[in-house]
Amino acid sequence: MTLDAFLDSLSASGPPALSPPLRALWFDAKGDWNAAHKCVDDKADTDSMWVHAYLHRKEGDLSNAFYWYRRAGREPHCGALDQEWREIAEALLSKDGS
């Protein structure tokens, strides 16, 4: 899926078939932080932990976010939240290959 197709899917009432971290980004973009968090809260893969870090950064819980960035092997993002969301989405969508 391309980023444009992913963004277009936000007009639907439910997400397309996506991996948990992409599903979390979809719900986050729809304004549902709780549903987004549930998608990655119990996942141990690095992509989910990266999204988990972003979500806690967005929430304002920086110590928790930094914990998840470390677990994901990522440096904490210093830019705007929407820029980080896009960077994560592009990385995960390119990895997905569909």
N, C-alpha and C positions, 0 to 999 in steps of 0.2 A: 504494500500500500504506500502511496506517496503521501507526503505531508499535506498536499492540497486535498487529497481524497480523505485523509484523516480529519482535516479541518471541516470539510463538507459534511462528514458524518455527524458532526456536532448538532446539526439541525434535526436529526432523528430523535425519537423518544428514548431509544435504547442503543447501547453501543454495538458495533459490529463485533464479530468474533476476533478477539484480541488477546494477546498475552496479558497476564496480570499487571505488569508495570504500565503497558500502554492503556489498558482498561482504566487504571488509576488516573493516568493523565487525562483520559477522556472525561471521567467523572469530575476531575478537578476543573477542567475547562468549562464544564457545565455548572460549576459553582457548588458541587456537592463534595466538600472536603471529607466528610465522614465516609461516604461510599468509596471515595478514592483511597482513603487510609485502609479500609477493610480489604481492599484488593491486594495490598502489599504488606500488611501488618504482620502476618505470620510466615512470610516468604524468606528464604535464606539465600536466594541467588543475588548476585551483585547488581543486576539491573533493578530488581525490586528494592534492594537496599538504597540504591541511588535515588529512586523516586521517593522512597520513604524519607530520605534526608531532605529532599526538596519540600515535601509536604510539611515536615516539622519546621523547616525554615520559614515557609509561608505562614505557618501558624504563629511564628514568633518564638518558638521554643528552640533557641539556638544551641543550647548544650545538647539536647536530644538530636538535633540536626547534625551537629558535629560528630556525635557518636556514630550515626548512620553513614555519614560521609566516610569516616574511617573504615567502617565495616565494608563499605562498597569499594574501598581503595581509591577514593576520589578526593580531590582538594575541595574544600567548601567554596561554593560559588559566591562571588562578591558583587556581581552585577544585578540587574533588575530581575525580579521573579519571572516576568513574561519572557525575558531572554533565556533564562535557565530552562523554563518549560519547553521552549522551542528547541534548544540545544539537545535536551534529553529526548524529546519526541523524534527529532531528525536522526539521532544516533540509534535509537531503538528501531525505528522504521527501516533504516538502512541495513541494520543487522537482521531484521526479520526477513528481508528479501522478497516480500510479496508485493 
